[in-house]
Amino acid sequence: MIVLSPTDVRTCEACWRAPVVAVRHTGGGRDLLCRECAEGGCPRRVDLFPPYGIYRLHHPGIRTTPLSKGDER
């Protein structure tokens, strides 16, 4: 039986289509997955608040577009 907190997602974090039925414990916490993604070993697709933002953006990267006026980074 899976115990989800009120703030846990109810949709699979790998496919974002099926309901959560499995939990995979990892070094960074836990992944909430549907049966198909859990059995297939699918990685979760979104990290919600990693150090640099969202959607697995782990490194700042190289800017390919020019800075806009007023963007003083």
Secondary structure as the mmCIF struct_conf table of DSSP 4:
data_model
#
loop_
_struct_conf.conf_type_id
_struct_conf.id
_struct_conf.beg_label_comp_id
_struct_conf.beg_label_asym_id
_struct_conf.beg_label_seq_id
_struct_conf.end_label_comp_id
_struct_conf.end_label_asym_id
_struct_conf.end_label_seq_id
TURN_TY1_P TURN_TY1_P1 PRO A 6 THR A 7
BEND BEND1 ASP A 8 ASP A 8
BEND BEND2 ARG A 10 ARG A 10
STRN STRN1 THR A 11 THR A 11
TURN_TY1_P TURN_TY1_P2 GLU A 13 CYS A 15
BEND BEND3 TRP A 16 ALA A 18
STRN STRN2 PRO A 19 PRO A 19
HELX_LH_PP_P HELX_LH_PP_P1 VAL A 20 VAL A 20
STRN STRN3 ALA A 22 THR A 26
TURN_TY1_P TURN_TY1_P3 GLY A 27 GLY A 28
STRN STRN4 GLY A 29 LEU A 33
HELX_RH_AL_P HELX_RH_AL_P1 ARG A 35 GLY A 40
TURN_TY1_P TURN_TY1_P4 GLY A 41 GLY A 41
HELX_LH_PP_P HELX_LH_PP_P2 CYS A 42 ARG A 44
BEND BEND4 ARG A 45 ARG A 45
STRN STRN5 LEU A 48 LEU A 48
BEND BEND5 PHE A 49 PHE A 49
TURN_TY1_P TURN_TY1_P5 PRO A 51 TYR A 52
STRN STRN6 ILE A 54 ILE A 54
TURN_TY1_P TURN_TY1_P6 TYR A 55 ARG A 56
BEND BEND6 HIS A 59 HIS A 59
BEND BEND7 THR A 65 THR A 65
HELX_LH_PP_P HELX_LH_PP_P3 PRO A 66 SER A 68
TURN_TY1_P TURN_TY1_P7 LYS A 69 GLY A 70
#
